[in-house]
Amino acid sequence: MKANTHPQFFETSVSCACGNEFTIGSTIEKIHIELCNKCHPFYTGEQRFVDTASLIQKYQSKKEKAEVYQAQKIEKTEKKKKDNSPKTLREMLLES
């Protein structure tokens, strides 16, 4: 059998963003995590949003932009309907 084929195994210290620390076996010496069983909403029963990449804020800004766009689109179509310019042949045929 070949020698040195398996990675080195460590008693790894895992530290969470909430301050919880525990030890596991791993091939990595230290692990930093954002959520653990002490702070994860599923295990704690608390409802809170963990937003590390500001995804919620990005979604809300996109939603606001979409609402503004829809309002402008509606205004534009209403303005076009109110406009007394000559109609196209297609519009005249569709009316009759």
Distance bins in CASP14 RR format, pairs under 12 A and 6 or more apart:
PFRMAT RR
TARGET T0000
AUTHOR 0000-0000-0000
RMODE 2
METHOD distances of the structure
MODEL  1
6 27 0 0 0 0 1 0 0 0 0 0 0
7 25 0 0 0 0 0 1 0 0 0 0 0
7 26 0 0 0 0 1 0 0 0 0 0 0
7 27 1 0 1 0 0 0 0 0 0 0 0
7 28 0 0 0 0 1 0 0 0 0 0 0
7 29 0 0 0 0 0 1 0 0 0 0 0
8 25 0 0 0 0 0 1 0 0 0 0 0
8 26 0 0 0 0 0 1 0 0 0 0 0
8 27 1 0 0 1 0 0 0 0 0 0 0
8 28 0 0 0 0 1 0 0 0 0 0 0
8 29 0 0 0 0 1 0 0 0 0 0 0
9 24 0 0 0 0 0 1 0 0 0 0 0
9 25 1 0 0 1 0 0 0 0 0 0 0
9 26 1 0 0 1 0 0 0 0 0 0 0
9 27 1 0 0 1 0 0 0 0 0 0 0
9 28 0 0 0 0 0 1 0 0 0 0 0
9 29 0 0 0 0 0 1 0 0 0 0 0
10 23 0 0 0 0 1 0 0 0 0 0 0
10 24 0 0 0 0 1 0 0 0 0 0 0
10 25 1 0 0 1 0 0 0 0 0 0 0
10 26 1 0 0 1 0 0 0 0 0 0 0
10 27 1 0 0 1 0 0 0 0 0 0 0
10 28 1 0 0 1 0 0 0 0 0 0 0
10 29 1 0 1 0 0 0 0 0 0 0 0
10 30 0 0 0 0 1 0 0 0 0 0 0
10 31 0 0 0 0 0 1 0 0 0 0 0
11 22 0 0 0 0 0 1 0 0 0 0 0
11 23 1 0 1 0 0 0 0 0 0 0 0
11 24 1 0 0 1 0 0 0 0 0 0 0
11 25 1 0 1 0 0 0 0 0 0 0 0
11 26 0 0 0 0 1 0 0 0 0 0 0
11 27 0 0 0 0 0 1 0 0 0 0 0
11 28 0 0 0 0 0 1 0 0 0 0 0
11 29 0 0 0 0 1 0 0 0 0 0 0
11 30 0 0 0 0 0 1 0 0 0 0 0
11 31 0 0 0 0 0 1 0 0 0 0 0
12 21 0 0 0 0 0 1 0 0 0 0 0
12 22 0 0 0 0 1 0 0 0 0 0 0
12 23 1 0 0 1 0 0 0 0 0 0 0
12 24 1 0 1 0 0 0 0 0 0 0 0
12 25 1 0 1 0 0 0 0 0 0 0 0
12 26 1 1 0 0 0 0 0 0 0 0 0
12 27 0 0 0 0 1 0 0 0 0 0 0
12 28 1 0 0 1 0 0 0 0 0 0 0
12 29 1 0 0 1 0 0 0 0 0 0 0
12 30 1 0 0 1 0 0 0 0 0 0 0
12 31 1 0 1 0 0 0 0 0 0 0 0
12 32 0 0 0 0 0 1 0 0 0 0 0
12 33 0 0 0 0 0 1 0 0 0 0 0
13 19 0 0 0 0 0 1 0 0 0 0 0
13 20 0 0 0 0 0 1 0 0 0 0 0
13 21 1 0 0 1 0 0 0 0 0 0 0
13 22 1 0 0 1 0 0 0 0 0 0 0
13 23 1 0 1 0 0 0 0 0 0 0 0
13 24 0 0 0 0 1 0 0 0 0 0 0
13 25 0 0 0 0 1 0 0 0 0 0 0
13 26 0 0 0 0 1 0 0 0 0 0 0
13 28 0 0 0 0 0 1 0 0 0 0 0
13 29 1 0 0 1 0 0 0 0 0 0 0
13 30 1 0 1 0 0 0 0 0 0 0 0
13 31 1 0 0 1 0 0 0 0 0 0 0
13 32 0 0 0 0 1 0 0 0 0 0 0
13 33 0 0 0 0 0 1 0 0 0 0 0
14 20 0 0 0 0 1 0 0 0 0 0 0
14 21 1 0 0 1 0 0 0 0 0 0 0
14 22 1 0 1 0 0 0 0 0 0 0 0
14 23 1 0 0 1 0 0 0 0 0 0 0
14 24 1 0 1 0 0 0 0 0 0 0 0
14 25 0 0 0 0 1 0 0 0 0 0 0
14 26 0 0 0 0 1 0 0 0 0 0 0
14 28 0 0 0 0 1 0 0 0 0 0 0
14 29 0 0 0 0 0 1 0 0 0 0 0
14 30 1 0 0 1 0 0 0 0 0 0 0
14 31 1 0 1 0 0 0 0 0 0 0 0
14 32 1 0 0 1 0 0 0 0 0 0 0
14 33 1 0 0 1 0 0 0 0 0 0 0
14 34 0 0 0 0 0 1 0 0 0 0 0
14 35 0 0 0 0 0 1 0 0 0 0 0
14 36 1 0 0 1 0 0 0 0 0 0 0
14 37 0 0 0 0 0 1 0 0 0 0 0
14 38 0 0 0 0 0 1 0 0 0 0 0
15 21 1 0 1 0 0 0 0 0 0 0 0
15 22 0 0 0 0 1 0 0 0 0 0 0
15 23 0 0 0 0 0 1 0 0 0 0 0
15 24 0 0 0 0 0 1 0 0 0 0 0
15 30 1 0 0 1 0 0 0 0 0 0 0
15 31 1 0 0 1 0 0 0 0 0 0 0
15 32 1 0 1 0 0 0 0 0 0 0 0
15 33 1 0 0 1 0 0 0 0 0 0 0
15 34 0 0 0 0 0 1 0 0 0 0 0
15 36 0 0 0 0 1 0 0 0 0 0 0
15 38 0 0 0 0 0 1 0 0 0 0 0
16 22 0 0 0 0 1 0 0 0 0 0 0
16 31 0 0 0 0 1 0 0 0 0 0 0
16 32 0 0 0 0 1 0 0 0 0 0 0
16 33 1 0 1 0 0 0 0 0 0 0 0
16 34 1 0 0 1 0 0 0 0 0 0 0
16 35 1 0 0 1 0 0 0 0 0 0 0
16 36 1 0 1 0 0 0 0 0 0 0 0
16 37 0 0 0 0 1 0 0 0 0 0 0
16 38 1 0 0 1 0 0 0 0 0 0 0
16 39 1 0 0 1 0 0 0 0 0 0 0
16 40 0 0 0 0 1 0 0 0 0 0 0
16 50 0 0 0 0 0 1 0 0 0 0 0
17 32 1 0 0 1 0 0 0 0 0 0 0
17 33 1 0 0 1 0 0 0 0 0 0 0
17 34 1 0 1 0 0 0 0 0 0 0 0
17 35 1 0 0 1 0 0 0 0 0 0 0
17 36 0 0 0 0 1 0 0 0 0 0 0
17 38 0 0 0 0 0 1 0 0 0 0 0
17 39 1 0 0 1 0 0 0 0 0 0 0
17 40 0 0 0 0 0 1 0 0 0 0 0
17 50 0 0 0 0 1 0 0 0 0 0 0
17 52 0 0 0 0 1 0 0 0 0 0 0
18 32 0 0 0 0 0 1 0 0 0 0 0
18 33 0 0 0 0 1 0 0 0 0 0 0
18 34 0 0 0 0 1 0 0 0 0 0 0
18 35 0 0 0 0 1 0 0 0 0 0 0
18 36 1 0 0 1 0 0 0 0 0 0 0
18 37 0 0 0 0 0 1 0 0 0 0 0
18 38 1 0 1 0 0 0 0 0 0 0 0
18 39 1 1 0 0 0 0 0 0 0 0 0
18 40 0 0 0 0 1 0 0 0 0 0 0
18 41 0 0 0 0 0 1 0 0 0 0 0
18 43 0 0 0 0 0 1 0 0 0 0 0
18 44 0 0 0 0 0 1 0 0 0 0 0
18 48 0 0 0 0 0 1 0 0 0 0 0
18 50 0 0 0 0 0 1 0 0 0 0 0
19 32 0 0 0 0 0 1 0 0 0 0 0
19 33 0 0 0 0 0 1 0 0 0 0 0
19 34 0 0 0 0 0 1 0 0 0 0 0
19 35 0 0 0 0 0 1 0 0 0 0 0
19 36 0 0 0 0 1 0 0 0 0 0 0
19 38 0 0 0 0 1 0 0 0 0 0 0
19 39 0 0 0 0 1 0 0 0 0 0 0
20 32 0 0 0 0 0 1 0 0 0 0 0
20 33 0 0 0 0 1 0 0 0 0 0 0
20 34 0 0 0 0 0 1 0 0 0 0 0
20 35 0 0 0 0 1 0 0 0 0 0 0
20 36 1 0 1 0 0 0 0 0 0 0 0
20 37 0 0 0 0 1 0 0 0 0 0 0
20 38 1 0 1 0 0 0 0 0 0 0 0
20 39 1 0 0 1 0 0 0 0 0 0 0
20 40 0 0 0 0 0 1 0 0 0 0 0
20 43 0 0 0 0 0 1 0 0 0 0 0
20 44 0 0 0 0 0 1 0 0 0 0 0
21 30 0 0 0 0 0 1 0 0 0 0 0
21 31 0 0 0 0 0 1 0 0 0 0 0
21 32 0 0 0 0 0 1 0 0 0 0 0
21 33 0 0 0 0 0 1 0 0 0 0 0
21 36 0 0 0 0 1 0 0 0 0 0 0
21 38 0 0 0 0 0 1 0 0 0 0 0
22 31 0 0 0 0 0 1 0 0 0 0 0
22 33 0 0 0 0 0 1 0 0 0 0 0
22 36 1 0 0 1 0 0 0 0 0 0 0
22 37 0 0 0 0 1 0 0 0 0 0 0
22 38 0 0 0 0 1 0 0 0 0 0 0
23 29 0 0 0 0 0 1 0 0 0 0 0
23 30 0 0 0 0 0 1 0 0 0 0 0
23 31 0 0 0 0 0 1 0 0 0 0 0
24 30 0 0 0 0 0 1 0 0 0 0 0
24 31 1 0 0 1 0 0 0 0 0 0 0
24 33 0 0 0 0 0 1 0 0 0 0 0
24 36 0 0 0 0 0 1 0 0 0 0 0
25 31 0 0 0 0 1 0 0 0 0 0 0
26 33 0 0 0 0 0 1 0 0 0 0 0
33 39 0 0 0 0 1 0 0 0 0 0 0
33 40 0 0 0 0 0 1 0 0 0 0 0
33 50 0 0 0 0 0 1 0 0 0 0 0
33 52 0 0 0 0 0 1 0 0 0 0 0
34 40 0 0 0 0 1 0 0 0 0 0 0
34 50 1 0 0 1 0 0 0 0 0 0 0
34 51 0 0 0 0 0 1 0 0 0 0 0
34 52 1 0 0 1 0 0 0 0 0 0 0
34 53 0 0 0 0 0 1 0 0 0 0 0
35 41 0 0 0 0 1 0 0 0 0 0 0
35 42 0 0 0 0 1 0 0 0 0 0 0
35 43 0 0 0 0 1 0 0 0 0 0 0
35 44 0 0 0 0 0 1 0 0 0 0 0
35 48 0 0 0 0 0 1 0 0 0 0 0
35 50 1 0 0 1 0 0 0 0 0 0 0
35 52 0 0 0 0 1 0 0 0 0 0 0
36 42 0 0 0 0 0 1 0 0 0 0 0
36 43 0 0 0 0 1 0 0 0 0 0 0
36 44 0 0 0 0 0 1 0 0 0 0 0
36 50 0 0 0 0 0 1 0 0 0 0 0
37 43 1 0 1 0 0 0 0 0 0 0 0
37 44 0 0 0 0 1 0 0 0 0 0 0
37 45 0 0 0 0 0 1 0 0 0 0 0
38 44 1 0 0 1 0 0 0 0 0 0 0
38 45 0 0 0 0 0 1 0 0 0 0 0
38 46 0 0 0 0 0 1 0 0 0 0 0
39 45 0 0 0 0 0 1 0 0 0 0 0
39 46 0 0 0 0 1 0 0 0 0 0 0
39 48 0 0 0 0 1 0 0 0 0 0 0
39 50 0 0 0 0 1 0 0 0 0 0 0
40 46 0 0 0 0 1 0 0 0 0 0 0
40 47 0 0 0 0 0 1 0 0 0 0 0
40 48 0 0 0 0 1 0 0 0 0 0 0
40 50 0 0 0 0 1 0 0 0 0 0 0
41 47 1 0 0 1 0 0 0 0 0 0 0
41 48 1 0 1 0 0 0 0 0 0 0 0
41 49 0 0 0 0 1 0 0 0 0 0 0
41 50 1 0 0 1 0 0 0 0 0 0 0
42 48 0 0 0 0 0 1 0 0 0 0 0
42 50 0 0 0 0 0 1 0 0 0 0 0
44 50 0 0 0 0 0 1 0 0 0 0 0
48 56 0 0 0 0 0 1 0 0 0 0 0
49 55 0 0 0 0 1 0 0 0 0 0 0
49 56 1 0 1 0 0 0 0 0 0 0 0
49 57 0 0 0 0 0 1 0 0 0 0 0
49 59 0 0 0 0 0 1 0 0 0 0 0
49 60 0 0 0 0 0 1 0 0 0 0 0
50 56 0 0 0 0 1 0 0 0 0 0 0
51 57 1 0 0 1 0 0 0 0 0 0 0
51 58 0 0 0 0 1 0 0 0 0 0 0
51 59 0 0 0 0 1 0 0 0 0 0 0
51 60 0 0 0 0 0 1 0 0 0 0 0
53 59 0 0 0 0 0 1 0 0 0 0 0
54 60 0 0 0 0 1 0 0 0 0 0 0
54 61 0 0 0 0 1 0 0 0 0 0 0
55 61 0 0 0 0 0 1 0 0 0 0 0
55 62 0 0 0 0 0 1 0 0 0 0 0
56 62 0 0 0 0 0 1 0 0 0 0 0
56 63 0 0 0 0 0 1 0 0 0 0 0
57 63 0 0 0 0 0 1 0 0 0 0 0
57 64 0 0 0 0 0 1 0 0 0 0 0
58 64 0 0 0 0 0 1 0 0 0 0 0
58 65 0 0 0 0 0 1 0 0 0 0 0
59 65 0 0 0 0 0 1 0 0 0 0 0
59 66 0 0 0 0 0 1 0 0 0 0 0
60 66 0 0 0 0 0 1 0 0 0 0 0
60 67 0 0 0 0 0 1 0 0 0 0 0
61 67 0 0 0 0 0 1 0 0 0 0 0
61 68 0 0 0 0 0 1 0 0 0 0 0
62 68 0 0 0 0 0 1 0 0 0 0 0
62 69 0 0 0 0 0 1 0 0 0 0 0
63 69 0 0 0 0 0 1 0 0 0 0 0
63 70 0 0 0 0 0 1 0 0 0 0 0
64 70 0 0 0 0 0 1 0 0 0 0 0
64 71 0 0 0 0 0 1 0 0 0 0 0
65 71 0 0 0 0 0 1 0 0 0 0 0
65 72 0 0 0 0 0 1 0 0 0 0 0
66 72 0 0 0 0 0 1 0 0 0 0 0
66 73 0 0 0 0 0 1 0 0 0 0 0
67 73 0 0 0 0 0 1 0 0 0 0 0
67 74 0 0 0 0 0 1 0 0 0 0 0
68 74 0 0 0 0 0 1 0 0 0 0 0
68 75 0 0 0 0 0 1 0 0 0 0 0
69 75 0 0 0 0 0 1 0 0 0 0 0
69 76 0 0 0 0 0 1 0 0 0 0 0
70 76 0 0 0 0 0 1 0 0 0 0 0
70 77 0 0 0 0 0 1 0 0 0 0 0
71 77 0 0 0 0 0 1 0 0 0 0 0
71 78 0 0 0 0 0 1 0 0 0 0 0
72 78 0 0 0 0 0 1 0 0 0 0 0
72 79 0 0 0 0 0 1 0 0 0 0 0
73 79 0 0 0 0 0 1 0 0 0 0 0
73 80 0 0 0 0 0 1 0 0 0 0 0
74 80 0 0 0 0 0 1 0 0 0 0 0
74 81 0 0 0 0 0 1 0 0 0 0 0
75 81 0 0 0 0 0 1 0 0 0 0 0
75 82 0 0 0 0 0 1 0 0 0 0 0
76 82 0 0 0 0 0 1 0 0 0 0 0
76 83 0 0 0 0 0 1 0 0 0 0 0
77 83 0 0 0 0 0 1 0 0 0 0 0
79 85 0 0 0 0 0 1 0 0 0 0 0
80 87 0 0 0 0 0 1 0 0 0 0 0
80 88 0 0 0 0 0 1 0 0 0 0 0
80 91 0 0 0 0 0 1 0 0 0 0 0
81 87 0 0 0 0 0 1 0 0 0 0 0
81 91 0 0 0 0 0 1 0 0 0 0 0
83 91 0 0 0 0 0 1 0 0 0 0 0
85 91 0 0 0 0 0 1 0 0 0 0 0
86 92 0 0 0 0 1 0 0 0 0 0 0
87 93 0 0 0 0 1 0 0 0 0 0 0
87 94 0 0 0 0 1 0 0 0 0 0 0
87 95 1 0 0 1 0 0 0 0 0 0 0
87 96 0 0 0 0 0 1 0 0 0 0 0
88 94 0 0 0 0 1 0 0 0 0 0 0
88 95 0 0 0 0 0 1 0 0 0 0 0
89 95 0 0 0 0 0 1 0 0 0 0 0
89 96 0 0 0 0 0 1 0 0 0 0 0
90 96 0 0 0 0 0 1 0 0 0 0 0
END
